[in-house]
Amino acid sequence: MNTSDLQTVSIDLAERSYHIAIRGSLFDNPLSYAELPAAHSALIVTNTIVGPLYAERLQRALAGKYPQVHTVVLPDGEAYKTWESLNLIFDALLGHGCDRKTMLFALGGGVVGDMTGFAAASYMRGVPFVQVPTTLLAQVDSSVGGKTAINHPLGKNMIGAFYQPLKVICDLDTLKTLPARELSAGLAEVIKYGPIADMDFLAWLESNMPAALAREPAALAHIVKRSCEIKADVVGQDERESGLRAILNFGHTFGHAIEAGLGYGEWLHGEAVGCGMVMAAHLSQRLGLVDAFFVNRLKTLIQQAGLPVKAPLLAAADNAGRYLELMRLDKKSEAGEIKFVVIAQPGRAAVRSAPDAMVRQVIDACCAG
């Protein structure tokens, strides 16, 4: 893939600040890691899909800087974002005698990145790590901002920590091997930035969705850079999600319920978020915040990205009740009251509650198509 010159986006968090590097031919270039602290050992965390493609190349790139470079391969998929998989990382760290200067490298998608970050935050009370995201979803969202976690059977990402990486390496070349379904899933997290922060970006996506799906280098470079810029701005203002950062969860309250209700991995995270955005837009309309034109515009774009827009049934009896039950486990909920990210007006999001009866109407309508 031919790419433009190196682009960088800065995350401004005082002493925890870092850069996101965006370009092709980055992850296996030793210069990408030249400024990182020296250490005796490094551990690459990857999975069974990404490891065979890229792990050896990353290992060679790191060999000149780290005398010992180890690799641990996790099972692939959201269903394995568990204590058991997390312990495989700890087993490798302890088994190789890794110390508190050991550098961890998360080579993979969002699941690998989240678990590596959580392991880094926990091992010896904190060791440094670097994100090397290989999926679009991870490059535009999960690798940026320091959220790390594993899932619990009752709720997604309920056990974790805020822990920032030292650097994020977004190598656009890795997107060439991404399955089409994974590319579409990543586009969900891209699309969300329009309604919550930048309607000009939404309009650009409407015009350039075919180029994105065709993986045209210039389109992908713009998508990753603009998405990271928006997220960097939000995270820089609210690192620990005490207020503003919650808007990044547009579509996620409904989406996480879909993931948990169907079983993790049945729908990809981006697929659930895409459908969740349609549901959140419908809720925004019922609250009198946006009109039907906006809802249909967003739904059309999500559909064009290859994402589902009809919500699944989670229960044969009282389906809406099951959604509500799962959404009350959302991290934004307070005293059992569900908080939704809604579109206050196109380009600006807000966190609101809504009557259960109204939410039931949204769920019923969206499940009916």
Residue, then its C-alpha position, 0 to 999 in steps of 0.5 A: m500500500n502506498t501511503s503518504d508521509l508519517q502523520t501523528v496525533s498527540i494525546d495530551l495528558a501531561e506526563r502520560s502524553y503520547h503520540i499516535a503514528i499513522r502510515g504504512s510500513l511502520f510496525d516492523n520498522p525498528l525506527s518506530y520504537a527507537e525512542l522507547p525506554a530500554a529494557h532487558s525484555a519485551l513481550i509481544v501479545t497477539n492472537t492465533i489470527v494475527g500472530p502467524l501474519y505479523a509476530e515474527r516481523l515485529q520480533r525482528a524489529l524489536a530484537g536490536k533494542y530488547p535482548q529478549v523478545h518473547t511472544v504469547v499467543l491468545p485465542d482469537g475473539e471476544a469470547y476469550k476476553t476473560w480471566e483465563s486469557l489474561n492469565l496466559i499473559f501473566d504466565a508468560l511474564l512470570g515464566h520468562g522472569c520479566d521485570r517491571k521495565t519489561m515492555l509489552f506490545a499489543l499486536g492485534g485488534g481491540v481484544v488483544g489491546d484491551m487485555t494487554g493494557f490490563a495486564a500491563a496495568s496490573y503486572m508488578r503494579g504497572v509496566p509500560f506497553v505499546q499498542v500496535p493495532t492491526t484492525l480498523l476498529a482498534q486503530v480508530d478507537s480501542s487502542v487510543g485513550g487508555k481504557t483496558a478491560i476484560n469481560h464478565p459474563l454479566g457485562k462487557n468491559m466491567i473489570g479493568a483500569f485506565y492505563q495509557p500506552l507509551k505509543v500507538i503504531c497504526d500501520l495502515d498496511t495491516l488493514k490489507t489482510l483484514p476480513a471484509r466483516e472486520l473492516s465494516a465493524g471498524l467503520a462503525e466506530v468511525i461513523k460514530y465520530g460524525p454525529i457526536a462531534d463533526m458533521d463535516f466528517l459524516a458528510w465526507l464518509e457519505s461521499n467516500m464510503p465506497a473508497a473506504l470499503a475498497r481500502e483506498p490508501a488515502a481514504l483509510a489514512h484520512i479515516v484513521k487520522r480524523s478519528c484519532e484527532i476527535k478521540a484525542d481531543v475528548v480524552g485530553q479533556d476527560e481521561r477517566e470518563s467523568g463527563l465528556r468522554a462518555i459521548l464516545n459511547f454513542g451506540h454502545t449501551f444498546g450495543h453492549a446489551i446485544e453482545a452480552g445477550l447474544g453471547y460474546g462473539e456472535w456479533l462483532h463489537g462494531e456490528a453491535v455498535g452500528c445497530g446500537m447507534v441506530m437505536a440511540a438515534h431513534l431514542s434521540q428522535r423520541l426525546g425530541l432532539v433530532d428529526a426523522f431525516f437525521v435518523n434515516r441519514l445515519k441509518t443509511l450510512i451504517q447500512q452502506a458500511g455493511l453493518p446490521v441496522k435491525a436489532p436482534l431478539l434477545a428473548a422470546a418473551d419480553n425481549a425489551g425487558r431483557y435489553l433493559e436488564l442488560m443495559r442496567l449493567d452498563k457502566k454509565s448506569e446510576a442507581g439502576e437508572i440507565k444513561f444513554v448517549v443521545i444526539a442533542q443536535p447533529g454534531r453534539a452528543a449528551v448523556r440522558s436518561a429516558p423512561d423505560a416505556m420509551v426505551r421499550q418502544v425504541i427496542d420494539a421498533c428496531c427489532a421489528g426492522 
